Amino acid sequence: MSVCSPQEITQLLVAWNKGDLKALERLTPLVYTELHRLAKHHMAGERPGHILQTTALVNETYLRLIDWRNVDWRNRAHFFGMAAQIMRRILVDFARDRRREKRGGEALRVSMSEANHIGWERSADLVALDDALQALEKLSARQVRVVELRFFAGLSYEETAEALNVSVGTARRDWSFAQVWLFRELSKGGRR
């Protein structure tokens, strides 16, 4: 497959927006590859043997993205920003479900030796991050979007600024503030 420029992806998204199904056919393999890269990035921090696999995360994200109606995809950054937001939501929902199961919901009986091999820490970290992002959103929704675009989608400052319609300097300041704020919030969790 040939490498595609961000402008070409944007053009295909716009054409798809206008009802061109051929554009969607050409777009699918291009965005699928990028979604797989994003999912792999997200799953790299998960515990070994995680039930949710990279391909399942990609497929679920893709299905949710193409099922959206009346979304005015502005550009590549906007599309992948939404993809990152959806991936985050899928992983957090999965982590919350696993945490609920850990506390007895639909209890699974395992021996103590088997329990040693089950890792819950990453799920708890993801839930704590999501809780902190929800708290930050009450102060600044844009800073949360910057975190989603930079951290979850892996976008550059320039792409983040473009997706949010702000200057690169604003995207940098928002990112810096959000990092400090989230670090402080997540550090509190360890002291409680």
N, C-alpha and C positions, 0 to 999 in steps of 0.2 A: 504494500500500500504506500502511496506517495505521501509525503509530509504536506500538510495543508496549512496555509497561513491563517492567522486569526481573522483577517479580513474576509477570506473565503468562507469560513465558518459563519461569520456574521451575515454575509450575503445569503447563504443557504438558510439560515434561521429566518431572515426577513422574507425570503421567498416562501418558505414553509408557512410562515405567518399569514401570507396572502393566499394560502390554499394550494400551493404547488407541491403535490405529493412526490414528484420526481426529486424535488429538493430534499424532502425527508429521506428518500431512499439513498441519496448521495451523502446526506448528513449523518445518518445512523452509524456507519462504520467509523466515521471520524470522531464523533462524540463518544461512541462506545469505548474506543481505545483510551481516550482521556478520562472517562468515567472509571475505567478499570485502574488507571494510574492513581486516581483520587482514592478509590476504594482500597487499593493496596496500601496506600499511605495510612489510611485510617485503621486498617486491620493490622498493620505492623505493630501497633502498640497493644493489641489485644493478647490475651493469654494463649499459649499453645493449646491446640485442640478446641478452640472456640467453635461453637456449633454453627454460628453464622459464618459462611465462607465468603471470600472476596467476590466471586462471581454472583452469588446470591444477592449480595449488597448492590452490585452493579445492576443486576436485572431488576430488582425492586425499585431502585432509584430511576432507572430508565423508564420503566412502566409508569411510574408516577409522573415523570416529566412529560412524556408524550401524551398522556391522558388529559393533561390540563387543556382546557379550552379557553379561548379568548385571552391568552397571555401574549402581550406585546413584547416578544423577545427583542431587546434593543441591540444586543451584541453578544459575543462569545462570553465575555466576563459576566454578564447578567445571567446567562444560561448556566454557567458553571458555578456561579454563586448560589443560585437556586438549588443546583445539584448538591452542593456541599451542605446546604441547609437541610435538605431532605435526608442525606446520608447521616448527618448528625442526629436528626430526629429518629431515624430508624435504629441507630446504635443506642441512643439513650432509651428509647422505648424497650429495646431488647434488654438493656442492662437493668432497667427498672423491673421488668418481668422476671429476670433472673434473681434479682434481689428479693422480690416478693416470694419466689419459690424457695429461696434460701431460708426465709423466715417461716416456712411451713406451708405456703400456698401450693397445692398439688404436690405435697411432700414426696420426695424420692428417697428411699431408704438406701443408705450406703454404709459400708463399714468405715471405721476410723482410718484404716490404711488407704482406702479409696478416697476419702475426704481430703487427705493430704495432697492429692494431685489436682484438686479443683481450685482454680485461681479466681478469687472474687475481687481482688484489689483493683484491677483495671476498670471493672464495671463500676465499682464504687467511685473511682476517680472521675469517670465519665459522667456519672450522675451528679457528683459534686460540682464539676465544671458546668454542667447544664444548669444546675441551681444557681450558681454564681452568675452565669450569663443572663438568666431570667431576672436576677436582682439588678444587674447592670442595665438591662433593657429599660427598667423603670427610670433610670437616670439618663440614659442615652441609647436610643435604639440604633442610631447610626454607628456607634462604637461597637455594638454587638455585630452589626453587619460587617464591619471592618474585620473583626475577629473571625467571623465565618468565612469571609473571602480570603483572608491572609492565611489563617491557620488551617481551616478545614478544606478550602478549595486550592490553596497553594498559589493564589494569584499574586502578582507583583504589586508594588505600590501604584504603579501606573494603571494597571488593569483594575485594581480596587477603586481608585479614584474615578476612572471612567464608568465603572458599574454604578457608583453611587452619585455620580454627577457632582463631584467635589474636586478641589485641587489636590495635587500629589502631597503638598505640605500638610493639608488638612488630614489626609489619609494617614500620613506618618504620625502626626500628633495624636490622632484618635487611637492608632495602634499602640503607641507608647503609653498613653494614659490607660487604655484598657488592660495592657499587660500588667502594669503596676497595680491597678485596682483589683484585677483577678488574682494576682499573686497574694495581695493582702487578704482578700476574701477566702482564698483556699488555705492560706496559712492559719486563719482563725479556726478553720475546721479541725485542725490537728490539736488545737489548744483547748477545745471544749470538753 
